[in-house]
Amino acid sequence: MLEKGKIGARQLTILVIFVTIGDSILALPATAAIQGKQDAWLSGVIGLAIGLPIVYLIAAVGKLYPGMTVFLSSRKILGKWLGVAVSLLFAVHLFLNASIFLREIGDFMTMHMMPETPIQSIHLLFLCIIVMGAKLGLEVIARTGELLFPFFVVLFLFFIVALAPQADLVNVQPFLEDGIRPLLRGTMAAIAYPYVELVILLMVIPYVSQAERIGKSMLLGGLLGGFAIALVLALSILVLGAGDTARHLYPSYALAQEINIGNFLERVEAVMAILWFFSIYFKLTLYFYGLSLGLAQLAGLKEYRVLMLPIGLLLLVSSITVSPNITYFNQLATYWSLYDLTYVIGFLLLLLAVHAIRGKHKGDQNEEIKPQA
């Protein structure tokens, strides 16, 4: 086994929360508001209702073959050659998503914090941290998440409580002015980014020591993370209004700038930046770790860490070439949710369907050869 570490059910829940929140806490409100306008707050609620069954679906696929990552179980389910082909496509999916996450970090930093710093330098520095974390293994990643999670919760609660008095219900009126269709288009992003991208946990589930609690832990993490996303999305509309939420590239960062406690505690947008760095770090680290581990398993290597340097270099190049500028990147994000939904749901249903059919076929064969009384 390439990964010898084990994590607990509570650690799995924390990782699910971090991956669910991920980059969505910063960018999702704008995507939802562009489509759903003042009704975008409903996207978070609908996304949560639809997202939890997707989380359950991911957990179900992860438990088909205990102790095996999806790169190995795909070969068991689909056969050697088709399984390898599907696994390679899944690796490409992980790589593309990791490239986009890294690009988001660079764009945010160059826009709001370090405008004169070359984006390549930011990508390189952050990627070094990602590689260091992934190289230490899953157990260390999970323990780090467990250590940082209380700080994340405190900062998030401060963010919500400080903004709650500024909420204005007028900003969510009129209700469903343009009908349900624009709302549903915005909801696609609220489903894809927080929940569908939890598919990376198929690389984590085999190493959970309390296998019987995997489903409950993932659902709890998805529920808590989804609730946090829904709160941020609702506050963006209630405080900024639909127009300003749609105009800002990172509405929740602009939302943090609105915090004003007694004309003394102001401009604490660093709170949102820290929250986002925590969540995007764990999301990108798990994607990088899962990609390295999966490719090593496909290649039959004895050590997955040898792939981290070449994958990291490819990721560094891809994060720049994936989009020429931030305008193109935002247009790409509009359609990326459709790709995420289509690919991941299709991938999961394919594995479940073929596994069920093959299981039924084997059951029928056993009935045929059963001796007659």
C-alpha positions in Angstrom: 0.0 0.0 0.0 1.5 3.3 -1.1 -0.3 5.3 1.7 0.2 3.8 5.2 -1.4 6.5 7.2 -4.9 6.3 8.7 -7.4 9.0 9.7 -10.4 9.0 11.9 -14.1 9.7 11.2 -13.9 13.2 12.8 -10.8 14.1 10.7 -12.8 13.0 7.6 -15.6 15.3 8.6 -13.3 18.3 9.0 -11.7 17.6 5.6 -15.1 17.4 4.0 -16.0 20.8 5.5 -12.8 22.4 4.2 -13.2 20.9 0.7 -16.9 21.9 0.6 -16.2 25.5 1.6 -13.0 25.6 -0.5 -12.9 28.3 -3.1 -16.7 28.6 -3.0 -16.7 30.9 0.0 -15.0 33.6 -2.1 -16.3 33.2 -5.7 -19.6 31.4 -5.6 -21.8 34.4 -4.5 -20.9 36.3 -7.7 -21.7 33.4 -10.0 -25.0 32.7 -8.3 -26.0 36.4 -8.2 -25.2 37.0 -11.9 -27.9 34.3 -12.8 -30.3 34.4 -9.9 -30.1 38.1 -8.9 -31.9 38.8 -5.6 -33.1 35.2 -5.5 -29.5 33.9 -5.4 -29.7 33.3 -1.7 -32.1 30.4 -2.6 -29.3 28.8 -4.6 -27.4 28.0 -1.5 -30.5 26.3 0.1 -31.4 24.4 -3.1 -27.7 23.5 -3.6 -27.6 22.0 -0.1 -30.7 20.0 -0.6 -29.4 18.5 -3.9 -25.7 18.4 -2.8 -26.2 16.0 0.2 -27.4 13.1 -2.0 -24.4 13.7 -4.2 -22.2 13.5 -1.1 -23.9 10.2 -0.2 -23.3 9.0 -3.8 -19.6 9.7 -3.4 -19.5 7.8 -0.1 -21.3 4.9 -1.7 -18.8 4.6 -4.5 -15.9 4.9 -2.1 -17.2 2.0 -0.1 -17.6 -0.4 -3.0 -14.2 -1.9 -2.5 -12.9 -1.1 1.0 -9.2 -0.2 1.1 -9.1 0.7 -2.6 -8.9 4.2 -4.1 -11.1 4.9 -7.1 -8.0 4.4 -9.4 -7.9 0.8 -8.2 -11.6 0.1 -7.8 -12.3 1.3 -11.4 -10.1 -1.5 -12.7 -12.0 -4.0 -10.6 -15.4 -2.7 -11.7 -14.7 -1.9 -15.4 -12.0 -4.3 -16.2 -8.3 -3.7 -16.8 -8.2 -1.6 -20.0 -11.5 0.4 -19.6 -10.7 0.9 -16.0 -7.3 2.4 -16.8 -8.8 4.7 -19.5 -11.5 5.9 -17.1 -8.9 6.4 -14.3 -6.7 8.5 -16.7 -9.7 10.7 -17.5 -10.3 11.1 -13.8 -6.7 12.1 -13.3 -7.1 14.7 -16.0 -10.2 16.0 -14.2 -8.2 16.3 -10.9 -5.4 18.1 -12.7 -7.6 20.6 -14.4 -9.4 21.4 -11.2 -6.1 21.8 -9.3 -4.9 24.2 -12.0 -8.0 26.3 -11.6 -7.7 26.4 -7.8 -4.1 27.6 -8.1 -5.0 30.2 -10.7 -7.7 31.5 -8.3 -5.1 32.0 -5.6 -2.9 34.0 -8.0 -5.7 36.1 -9.3 -7.0 37.0 -5.8 -3.5 37.9 -4.5 -2.6 40.1 -7.5 -5.9 41.9 -7.4 -6.3 42.6 -3.7 -3.1 42.1 -1.8 0.1 42.1 -4.0 -0.8 43.8 -7.2 2.7 44.4 -8.4 3.9 40.9 -7.7 4.1 38.6 -10.8 1.4 35.9 -10.6 3.9 33.2 -11.4 5.8 34.0 -8.2 2.6 33.6 -6.1 1.8 30.3 -7.8 5.3 29.0 -7.1 5.3 30.0 -3.4 1.9 28.6 -2.8 2.7 25.4 -4.7 5.7 24.8 -2.6 3.5 24.8 0.5 1.1 22.4 -1.2 3.9 20.0 -2.2 5.3 20.1 1.3 1.9 19.3 2.8 1.1 16.5 0.3 4.5 14.9 0.7 4.0 14.5 4.5 1.0 12.2 3.7 -2.7 12.0 4.4 -2.4 11.6 8.1 -0.5 14.8 8.6 -2.9 16.7 6.3 -5.8 15.5 8.4 -4.1 16.3 11.7 -3.3 19.8 10.5 -6.9 20.3 9.5 -8.0 19.2 12.9 -5.6 21.6 14.5 -6.6 24.6 12.4 -10.4 23.9 12.4 -11.2 25.6 15.7 -9.5 28.9 14.5 -11.5 28.6 11.3 -14.8 28.3 13.2 -14.1 31.2 15.5 -13.2 33.5 12.5 -16.2 32.4 10.6 -18.6 33.0 13.5 -17.0 36.5 14.0 -17.6 37.2 10.3 -21.3 36.2 10.4 -22.1 37.9 13.7 -20.4 41.2 12.7 -22.3 41.4 9.4 -25.7 40.2 10.7 -26.9 43.7 11.8 -26.3 45.1 8.3 -28.6 42.6 6.6 -31.6 44.2 4.9 -34.5 42.1 3.7 -35.4 44.7 1.0 -32.4 43.3 -0.9 -34.1 40.0 -1.5 -37.3 41.5 -2.9 -39.2 41.0 -5.2 -39.2 37.2 -4.8 -38.7 35.2 -8.0 -39.2 38.3 -10.1 -37.8 36.7 -13.3 -39.2 33.2 -12.6 -37.4 30.0 -11.6 -35.2 29.5 -14.6 -32.5 32.1 -13.8 -32.4 30.8 -10.2 -31.8 27.2 -11.4 -28.9 28.3 -13.6 -27.3 29.9 -10.6 -28.0 26.8 -8.5 -25.9 24.7 -10.8 -22.8 26.4 -9.5 -24.0 26.1 -5.9 -24.2 22.3 -6.5 -21.1 21.8 -8.5 -18.4 23.7 -6.7 -19.2 22.8 -3.0 -20.4 19.2 -3.4 -19.5 17.7 -6.8 -15.8 18.6 -6.2 -15.9 16.4 -3.1 -15.2 13.5 -5.5 -11.5 13.9 -4.5 -12.5 12.2 -1.2 -12.6 8.9 -3.1 -8.8 9.1 -2.6 -9.3 9.5 1.1 -12.1 7.1 2.1 -9.9 3.9 1.8 -7.7 5.2 4.6 -10.5 6.0 7.2 -10.0 3.7 10.2 -13.7 3.8 11.2 -15.2 2.5 8.0 -18.7 2.1 9.4 -18.9 5.9 10.0 -17.7 7.1 6.6 -21.2 7.9 5.3 -22.3 9.8 8.4 -19.1 11.7 8.6 -19.3 12.8 5.0 -22.9 13.8 5.2 -22.2 15.8 8.4 -19.3 17.5 6.8 -21.3 18.3 3.7 -24.2 19.6 5.8 -22.0 21.9 7.9 -19.9 23.1 5.0 -23.0 23.6 2.8 -24.7 25.6 5.6 -21.7 27.9 5.8 -21.7 28.5 2.1 -25.5 29.2 2.2 -25.0 31.7 5.0 -22.2 33.6 3.1 -24.3 33.6 -0.1 -27.4 34.9 1.8 -25.4 37.6 3.6 -23.8 38.7 0.3 -27.3 39.4 -1.1 -28.7 40.8 2.2 -25.8 43.2 2.8 -24.4 44.1 -0.6 -27.5 43.6 -2.7 -27.8 41.5 -5.8 -26.2 44.2 -8.1 -23.0 44.7 -6.1 -22.7 41.0 -5.4 -22.8 40.3 -9.2 -20.3 43.1 -10.0 -17.7 42.0 -7.5 -15.4 39.2 -8.5 -15.0 38.2 -4.8 -18.2 39.4 -3.1 -17.5 37.9 0.3 -14.2 39.8 0.4 -16.1 43.0 -0.3 -18.6 41.9 2.3 -15.8 41.7 4.9 -14.9 45.3 4.1 -18.4 46.3 5.3 -17.7 45.2 8.9 -17.8 48.2 11.2 -18.1 47.7 15.0 -18.5 51.0 16.8 -16.4 52.9 14.2 -13.4 51.2 15.8 -13.1 47.8 14.3 -13.2 48.3 10.5 -11.7 47.0 7.3 -11.1 43.5 8.6 -11.3 41.8 5.2 -8.2 39.9 6.2 -10.6 37.7 8.2 -12.2 36.5 4.9 -8.8 36.1 3.3 -7.6 33.9 6.1 -10.8 31.8 6.0 -10.3 31.3 2.3 -6.6 30.5 2.5 -7.4 27.8 5.1 -10.1 26.1 3.0 -8.5 26.4 -0.4 -5.2 25.1 1.0 -6.8 21.9 2.1 -8.8 21.5 -1.0 -5.8 22.0 -3.4 -3.5 19.9 -1.2 -6.0 17.0 -1.3 -6.4 17.3 -5.1 -2.6 17.4 -5.5 -2.1 14.4 -3.1 -4.9 12.4 -4.8 -3.5 13.0 -8.2 0.0 12.0 -7.2 -1.2 8.9 -5.4 -3.6 7.8 -8.1 -1.1 8.1 -10.9 1.5 6.2 -8.9 -1.1 3.4 -8.4 -1.8 3.3 -12.1 1.9 3.1 -12.9 2.5 0.4 -10.3 5.1 2.5 -8.5 6.2 1.8 -4.9 6.3 5.5 -3.9 3.9 8.2 -5.0 6.1 11.1 -3.8 8.5 10.8 -6.7 5.7 12.1 -9.0 5.1 15.3 -6.9 7.9 17.4 -8.5 7.0 16.7 -12.1 3.3 17.1 -11.4 3.9 20.3 -9.5 5.9 21.7 -12.4 3.1 20.8 -14.9 0.6 22.4 -12.5 2.6 25.5 -12.4 2.6 25.8 -16.2 -1.1 24.8 -16.5 -2.2 27.4 -13.9 -1.0 30.1 -16.2 -2.1 28.6 -19.5 -5.6 27.6 -18.3 -6.7 31.2 -18.8 -5.0 34.2 -20.4 -6.7 36.7 -18.1 -9.2 37.1 -15.3 -12.0 38.1 -17.6 -11.7 34.9 -19.6 -11.3 32.9 -16.3 -14.7 34.3 -15.0 -16.4 33.4 -18.3 -14.9 29.9 -18.0 -16.2 29.6 -14.5 -19.7 30.1 -15.8 -19.5 26.9 -17.8 -17.2 24.9 -15.6 -20.0 24.0 -13.2 -21.8 22.2 -16.1 -18.7 20.3 -16.9 -18.1 19.4 -13.2 -21.7 18.2 -12.8 -21.8 16.2 -16.0 -18.5 14.5 -15.7 -18.5 13.6 -12.0 -22.2 12.5 -11.8 -21.7 10.4 -15.0 -18.5 8.9 -13.6 -20.1 7.9 -10.3 -23.2 6.5 -11.8 -21.1 4.5 -14.3 -19.2 2.8 -11.6 -22.3 2.1 -9.5 -24.3 0.8 -12.5 -21.6 -1.5 -13.8 -20.8 -2.8 -10.3 -24.5 -3.6 -9.7 -24.9 -5.3 -13.1 -21.7 -7.4 -12.6 -22.9 -8.3 -9.1 -26.3 -9.4 -10.4 -24.6 -11.4 -13.2 -22.4 -13.2 -10.7 -25.5 -13.9 -8.5 -27.3 -15.4 -11.5 -24.3 -17.6 -12.3 -24.2 -18.8 -8.7 -27.9 -19.7 -8.9 -27.3 -21.7 -12.1 -24.5 -23.8 -10.7 -26.3 -24.4 -7.4 -27.0 -28.1 -7.0 -30.6 -29.1 -7.2 -32.2 -30.7 -4.2 
